[in-house]
Amino acid sequence: MHDVHRRYVIPGDRIVEGNYRPIMNVVRTGNAIVATRIGIAETGRDGVKVIPLSGVYIPRVNDLVIGKITDHTSLSWEVDINSCFSAHLPASDVYGRDFNPARDDMSKHFAVGDMITASVLMFDRTRDPMLTVQGRDLGKIPKGELLKISATRVPRLIGKRGSMIQTIEQATQTRVLIGQNGIVVVTGRAPEGVQQAVAAIRMVEEEAHTANLTQRIKSLLNVPDAPEAPANSEAPVQQAPAPSTGNETEGKPEEQ
């Protein structure tokens, strides 16, 4: 496995020199890669990036977000997506081309206070982002425990190939829906499992920058370590399934 080198940086710090690919929150200056954000710099086989320690959520097209309906006009709903930008969900996205504001009561579909899962359809920083609920598992969220974390912690909560969130879900018998805007919804049959999942998510948020976090999460949830396979074992190695919630994001940190 290729080594990944990490260290804390501030804007303007020279991270590394040489033929490295700039990935995220860095720029090339001459032969050097320079940080543009405060965070943890990672230098690896794929290139160089800085994982921000804090920051507001900036929407990107195709991001999966969780938002709250705050108001509506005759043509769209206004949605709080935990950003400095207020998003809009067009009524035509829900009702189709036959939408008629004089006939269709929008509040019967999404009311103020409803939580929804949506995808960012359009955004170019010159106007507020537009959302869509046309897609699998998008739409109104009927129930669940709501948490708000820093959007910069979302990649760490998902983990490499979904490993972190799978560990939490399997140990607590819950389903965790993660928006890339830092809103998380936890559902489960047992209140104790939901509380355990919430505690684990809070630990990830607070300790995302530290080493051996996965092991501490397993200890918190009483997850036993998997036994090592015998050296002469011929059993095939099974790969972990894809994460059940959340989207993989560019520039997510390597698993500790």
Contacts in CASP RR format, 6 or more apart in sequence:
PFRMAT RR
TARGET T0000
AUTHOR 0000-0000-0000
METHOD contacts of the structure
MODEL  1
MHDVHRRYVIPGDRIVEGNYRPIMNVVRTGNAIVATRIGIAETGRDGVKV
IPLSGVYIPRVNDLVIGKITDHTSLSWEVDINSCFSAHLPASDVYGRDFN
PARDDMSKHFAVGDMITASVLMFDRTRDPMLTVQGRDLGKIPKGELLKIS
ATRVPRLIGKRGSMIQTIEQATQTRVLIGQNGIVVVTGRAPEGVQQAVAA
IRMVEEEAHTANLTQRIKSLLNVPDAPEAPANSEAPVQQAPAPSTGNETE
GKPEEQ
2 44 0 8 1.000
2 45 0 8 1.000
3 44 0 8 1.000
4 42 0 8 1.000
4 43 0 8 1.000
4 44 0 8 1.000
4 254 0 8 1.000
5 42 0 8 1.000
5 43 0 8 1.000
5 44 0 8 1.000
6 40 0 8 1.000
6 41 0 8 1.000
6 42 0 8 1.000
6 43 0 8 1.000
7 15 0 8 1.000
7 40 0 8 1.000
7 41 0 8 1.000
8 39 0 8 1.000
8 40 0 8 1.000
8 41 0 8 1.000
9 15 0 8 1.000
9 35 0 8 1.000
9 38 0 8 1.000
9 39 0 8 1.000
9 40 0 8 1.000
9 41 0 8 1.000
9 50 0 8 1.000
10 35 0 8 1.000
10 38 0 8 1.000
10 39 0 8 1.000
11 35 0 8 1.000
11 36 0 8 1.000
11 37 0 8 1.000
11 38 0 8 1.000
12 34 0 8 1.000
12 35 0 8 1.000
12 36 0 8 1.000
13 34 0 8 1.000
13 35 0 8 1.000
13 41 0 8 1.000
14 29 0 8 1.000
14 32 0 8 1.000
14 33 0 8 1.000
14 34 0 8 1.000
15 26 0 8 1.000
15 32 0 8 1.000
15 33 0 8 1.000
15 34 0 8 1.000
15 35 0 8 1.000
15 41 0 8 1.000
15 43 0 8 1.000
15 48 0 8 1.000
15 50 0 8 1.000
16 32 0 8 1.000
16 33 0 8 1.000
16 43 0 8 1.000
16 48 0 8 1.000
17 31 0 8 1.000
17 32 0 8 1.000
17 33 0 8 1.000
18 31 0 8 1.000
18 32 0 8 1.000
18 33 0 8 1.000
20 33 0 8 1.000
20 43 0 8 1.000
20 44 0 8 1.000
20 47 0 8 1.000
20 48 0 8 1.000
21 46 0 8 1.000
21 47 0 8 1.000
21 48 0 8 1.000
22 28 0 8 1.000
22 33 0 8 1.000
22 47 0 8 1.000
22 48 0 8 1.000
22 49 0 8 1.000
23 46 0 8 1.000
23 47 0 8 1.000
23 48 0 8 1.000
23 49 0 8 1.000
23 250 0 8 1.000
23 251 0 8 1.000
24 49 0 8 1.000
24 50 0 8 1.000
24 51 0 8 1.000
24 250 0 8 1.000
24 251 0 8 1.000
25 35 0 8 1.000
25 36 0 8 1.000
25 37 0 8 1.000
25 39 0 8 1.000
25 49 0 8 1.000
25 50 0 8 1.000
25 51 0 8 1.000
25 52 0 8 1.000
26 33 0 8 1.000
26 34 0 8 1.000
26 35 0 8 1.000
26 36 0 8 1.000
26 41 0 8 1.000
26 48 0 8 1.000
26 49 0 8 1.000
26 50 0 8 1.000
27 33 0 8 1.000
27 34 0 8 1.000
27 36 0 8 1.000
28 34 0 8 1.000
33 48 0 8 1.000
35 41 0 8 1.000
35 50 0 8 1.000
36 50 0 8 1.000
37 50 0 8 1.000
37 52 0 8 1.000
38 52 0 8 1.000
38 53 0 8 1.000
38 54 0 8 1.000
39 50 0 8 1.000
39 51 0 8 1.000
39 52 0 8 1.000
39 53 0 8 1.000
39 209 0 8 1.000
40 50 0 8 1.000
40 51 0 8 1.000
40 53 0 8 1.000
40 209 0 8 1.000
40 253 0 8 1.000
41 48 0 8 1.000
41 49 0 8 1.000
41 50 0 8 1.000
42 48 0 8 1.000
42 49 0 8 1.000
42 50 0 8 1.000
42 51 0 8 1.000
42 253 0 8 1.000
42 254 0 8 1.000
49 251 0 8 1.000
51 152 0 8 1.000
51 155 0 8 1.000
51 209 0 8 1.000
51 251 0 8 1.000
51 253 0 8 1.000
52 152 0 8 1.000
53 152 0 8 1.000
53 209 0 8 1.000
54 150 0 8 1.000
54 152 0 8 1.000
55 150 0 8 1.000
55 151 0 8 1.000
55 152 0 8 1.000
56 83 0 8 1.000
56 84 0 8 1.000
56 151 0 8 1.000
57 81 0 8 1.000
57 82 0 8 1.000
57 83 0 8 1.000
57 151 0 8 1.000
57 180 0 8 1.000
57 181 0 8 1.000
57 182 0 8 1.000
58 83 0 8 1.000
58 84 0 8 1.000
58 85 0 8 1.000
59 65 0 8 1.000
59 81 0 8 1.000
59 83 0 8 1.000
59 85 0 8 1.000
59 87 0 8 1.000
59 120 0 8 1.000
59 123 0 8 1.000
59 129 0 8 1.000
59 181 0 8 1.000
60 120 0 8 1.000
60 123 0 8 1.000
60 180 0 8 1.000
61 120 0 8 1.000
61 121 0 8 1.000
61 122 0 8 1.000
61 123 0 8 1.000
62 119 0 8 1.000
62 120 0 8 1.000
62 247 0 8 1.000
63 119 0 8 1.000
63 120 0 8 1.000
63 179 0 8 1.000
63 180 0 8 1.000
63 181 0 8 1.000
63 247 0 8 1.000
64 117 0 8 1.000
64 118 0 8 1.000
64 119 0 8 1.000
64 178 0 8 1.000
64 179 0 8 1.000
64 180 0 8 1.000
64 246 0 8 1.000
64 247 0 8 1.000
65 81 0 8 1.000
65 82 0 8 1.000
65 87 0 8 1.000
65 117 0 8 1.000
65 118 0 8 1.000
65 119 0 8 1.000
65 120 0 8 1.000
65 131 0 8 1.000
65 179 0 8 1.000
65 180 0 8 1.000
65 181 0 8 1.000
65 183 0 8 1.000
66 81 0 8 1.000
66 115 0 8 1.000
66 116 0 8 1.000
66 117 0 8 1.000
66 118 0 8 1.000
66 141 0 8 1.000
66 177 0 8 1.000
66 179 0 8 1.000
66 181 0 8 1.000
66 182 0 8 1.000
66 183 0 8 1.000
66 184 0 8 1.000
66 185 0 8 1.000
67 79 0 8 1.000
67 80 0 8 1.000
67 81 0 8 1.000
67 82 0 8 1.000
67 87 0 8 1.000
67 115 0 8 1.000
67 116 0 8 1.000
67 117 0 8 1.000
67 118 0 8 1.000
67 181 0 8 1.000
67 183 0 8 1.000
68 79 0 8 1.000
68 80 0 8 1.000
68 113 0 8 1.000
68 114 0 8 1.000
68 115 0 8 1.000
68 116 0 8 1.000
69 77 0 8 1.000
69 78 0 8 1.000
69 79 0 8 1.000
69 110 0 8 1.000
69 111 0 8 1.000
69 112 0 8 1.000
69 113 0 8 1.000
69 114 0 8 1.000
69 115 0 8 1.000
69 116 0 8 1.000
70 78 0 8 1.000
70 79 0 8 1.000
70 80 0 8 1.000
70 86 0 8 1.000
70 112 0 8 1.000
70 113 0 8 1.000
71 77 0 8 1.000
71 78 0 8 1.000
71 112 0 8 1.000
72 78 0 8 1.000
72 91 0 8 1.000
72 106 0 8 1.000
72 107 0 8 1.000
72 110 0 8 1.000
72 112 0 8 1.000
74 91 0 8 1.000
74 101 0 8 1.000
75 90 0 8 1.000
75 91 0 8 1.000
75 92 0 8 1.000
75 101 0 8 1.000
76 88 0 8 1.000
76 89 0 8 1.000
76 90 0 8 1.000
76 91 0 8 1.000
77 88 0 8 1.000
77 89 0 8 1.000
77 91 0 8 1.000
77 106 0 8 1.000
77 110 0 8 1.000
78 86 0 8 1.000
78 87 0 8 1.000
78 88 0 8 1.000
79 86 0 8 1.000
79 87 0 8 1.000
79 88 0 8 1.000
79 89 0 8 1.000
79 116 0 8 1.000
79 118 0 8 1.000
79 131 0 8 1.000
80 86 0 8 1.000
80 87 0 8 1.000
81 87 0 8 1.000
81 129 0 8 1.000
81 131 0 8 1.000
81 181 0 8 1.000
81 183 0 8 1.000
82 148 0 8 1.000
82 151 0 8 1.000
82 181 0 8 1.000
82 182 0 8 1.000
82 183 0 8 1.000
83 129 0 8 1.000
83 181 0 8 1.000
85 123 0 8 1.000
85 128 0 8 1.000
85 129 0 8 1.000
86 128 0 8 1.000
87 118 0 8 1.000
87 120 0 8 1.000
87 128 0 8 1.000
87 129 0 8 1.000
87 130 0 8 1.000
87 131 0 8 1.000
88 128 0 8 1.000
88 129 0 8 1.000
88 130 0 8 1.000
88 131 0 8 1.000
89 110 0 8 1.000
89 116 0 8 1.000
89 118 0 8 1.000
89 130 0 8 1.000
89 131 0 8 1.000
89 132 0 8 1.000
89 133 0 8 1.000
90 130 0 8 1.000
91 99 0 8 1.000
91 101 0 8 1.000
91 104 0 8 1.000
91 106 0 8 1.000
92 99 0 8 1.000
93 121 0 8 1.000
93 131 0 8 1.000
93 132 0 8 1.000
93 133 0 8 1.000
93 134 0 8 1.000
94 109 0 8 1.000
94 110 0 8 1.000
94 133 0 8 1.000
95 104 0 8 1.000
95 109 0 8 1.000
110 116 0 8 1.000
110 140 0 8 1.000
114 140 0 8 1.000
114 141 0 8 1.000
115 140 0 8 1.000
115 141 0 8 1.000
115 146 0 8 1.000
115 185 0 8 1.000
116 133 0 8 1.000
116 138 0 8 1.000
116 139 0 8 1.000
116 140 0 8 1.000
116 141 0 8 1.000
117 133 0 8 1.000
117 137 0 8 1.000
117 138 0 8 1.000
117 139 0 8 1.000
117 141 0 8 1.000
117 177 0 8 1.000
117 179 0 8 1.000
118 131 0 8 1.000
118 132 0 8 1.000
118 133 0 8 1.000
118 138 0 8 1.000
118 139 0 8 1.000
119 131 0 8 1.000
119 132 0 8 1.000
119 133 0 8 1.000
119 135 0 8 1.000
119 138 0 8 1.000
120 129 0 8 1.000
120 130 0 8 1.000
120 131 0 8 1.000
121 129 0 8 1.000
121 130 0 8 1.000
121 131 0 8 1.000
121 132 0 8 1.000
122 129 0 8 1.000
122 130 0 8 1.000
123 129 0 8 1.000
123 130 0 8 1.000
132 138 0 8 1.000
133 139 0 8 1.000
141 177 0 8 1.000
141 185 0 8 1.000
143 187 0 8 1.000
144 185 0 8 1.000
144 186 0 8 1.000
144 187 0 8 1.000
144 188 0 8 1.000
144 194 0 8 1.000
145 185 0 8 1.000
145 186 0 8 1.000
145 187 0 8 1.000
145 194 0 8 1.000
145 198 0 8 1.000
146 183 0 8 1.000
146 184 0 8 1.000
146 185 0 8 1.000
147 183 0 8 1.000
147 184 0 8 1.000
147 185 0 8 1.000
147 186 0 8 1.000
147 198 0 8 1.000
147 201 0 8 1.000
147 202 0 8 1.000
148 182 0 8 1.000
148 183 0 8 1.000
148 184 0 8 1.000
149 157 0 8 1.000
149 182 0 8 1.000
149 184 0 8 1.000
149 201 0 8 1.000
149 204 0 8 1.000
149 205 0 8 1.000
150 182 0 8 1.000
150 205 0 8 1.000
151 180 0 8 1.000
151 181 0 8 1.000
151 182 0 8 1.000
152 208 0 8 1.000
153 182 0 8 1.000
153 204 0 8 1.000
153 205 0 8 1.000
153 208 0 8 1.000
154 178 0 8 1.000
154 179 0 8 1.000
154 180 0 8 1.000
154 182 0 8 1.000
154 249 0 8 1.000
155 249 0 8 1.000
155 251 0 8 1.000
155 252 0 8 1.000
155 253 0 8 1.000
156 164 0 8 1.000
156 204 0 8 1.000
156 208 0 8 1.000
156 213 0 8 1.000
156 252 0 8 1.000
156 253 0 8 1.000
157 164 0 8 1.000
157 165 0 8 1.000
157 178 0 8 1.000
157 184 0 8 1.000
157 201 0 8 1.000
157 204 0 8 1.000
157 205 0 8 1.000
157 208 0 8 1.000
158 164 0 8 1.000
158 165 0 8 1.000
158 178 0 8 1.000
158 243 0 8 1.000
158 246 0 8 1.000
158 248 0 8 1.000
158 249 0 8 1.000
158 252 0 8 1.000
159 165 0 8 1.000
159 243 0 8 1.000
159 252 0 8 1.000
159 253 0 8 1.000
159 255 0 8 1.000
160 252 0 8 1.000
160 254 0 8 1.000
160 255 0 8 1.000
161 240 0 8 1.000
161 242 0 8 1.000
161 243 0 8 1.000
162 240 0 8 1.000
162 242 0 8 1.000
162 243 0 8 1.000
162 248 0 8 1.000
163 214 0 8 1.000
163 240 0 8 1.000
163 255 0 8 1.000
164 204 0 8 1.000
164 213 0 8 1.000
164 214 0 8 1.000
164 217 0 8 1.000
164 255 0 8 1.000
165 176 0 8 1.000
165 178 0 8 1.000
165 243 0 8 1.000
165 244 0 8 1.000
165 245 0 8 1.000
165 246 0 8 1.000
166 240 0 8 1.000
166 241 0 8 1.000
166 243 0 8 1.000
166 244 0 8 1.000
167 214 0 8 1.000
167 217 0 8 1.000
167 218 0 8 1.000
167 221 0 8 1.000
167 223 0 8 1.000
168 174 0 8 1.000
168 176 0 8 1.000
168 197 0 8 1.000
168 200 0 8 1.000
168 201 0 8 1.000
168 217 0 8 1.000
168 221 0 8 1.000
169 175 0 8 1.000
169 176 0 8 1.000
169 197 0 8 1.000
169 244 0 8 1.000
169 245 0 8 1.000
171 196 0 8 1.000
171 200 0 8 1.000
171 218 0 8 1.000
171 221 0 8 1.000
171 222 0 8 1.000
171 223 0 8 1.000
172 193 0 8 1.000
172 194 0 8 1.000
172 196 0 8 1.000
172 197 0 8 1.000
172 200 0 8 1.000
172 221 0 8 1.000
173 188 0 8 1.000
173 189 0 8 1.000
173 190 0 8 1.000
173 193 0 8 1.000
174 186 0 8 1.000
174 187 0 8 1.000
174 188 0 8 1.000
174 193 0 8 1.000
174 194 0 8 1.000
174 196 0 8 1.000
174 197 0 8 1.000
175 186 0 8 1.000
175 187 0 8 1.000
175 188 0 8 1.000
175 244 0 8 1.000
175 245 0 8 1.000
176 184 0 8 1.000
176 185 0 8 1.000
176 186 0 8 1.000
176 197 0 8 1.000
176 201 0 8 1.000
176 244 0 8 1.000
176 245 0 8 1.000
177 184 0 8 1.000
177 185 0 8 1.000
177 186 0 8 1.000
177 187 0 8 1.000
177 245 0 8 1.000
177 246 0 8 1.000
178 184 0 8 1.000
178 245 0 8 1.000
178 246 0 8 1.000
179 246 0 8 1.000
179 247 0 8 1.000
180 246 0 8 1.000
180 247 0 8 1.000
180 249 0 8 1.000
184 201 0 8 1.000
186 194 0 8 1.000
186 197 0 8 1.000
186 198 0 8 1.000
186 201 0 8 1.000
187 194 0 8 1.000
188 194 0 8 1.000
196 220 0 8 1.000
196 221 0 8 1.000
199 220 0 8 1.000
200 217 0 8 1.000
200 220 0 8 1.000
200 221 0 8 1.000
203 213 0 8 1.000
203 216 0 8 1.000
203 217 0 8 1.000
203 220 0 8 1.000
204 213 0 8 1.000
204 217 0 8 1.000
207 213 0 8 1.000
207 216 0 8 1.000
208 253 0 8 1.000
210 256 0 8 1.000
211 256 0 8 1.000
212 256 0 8 1.000
213 256 0 8 1.000
214 255 0 8 1.000
214 256 0 8 1.000
217 223 0 8 1.000
218 225 0 8 1.000
229 235 0 8 1.000
END
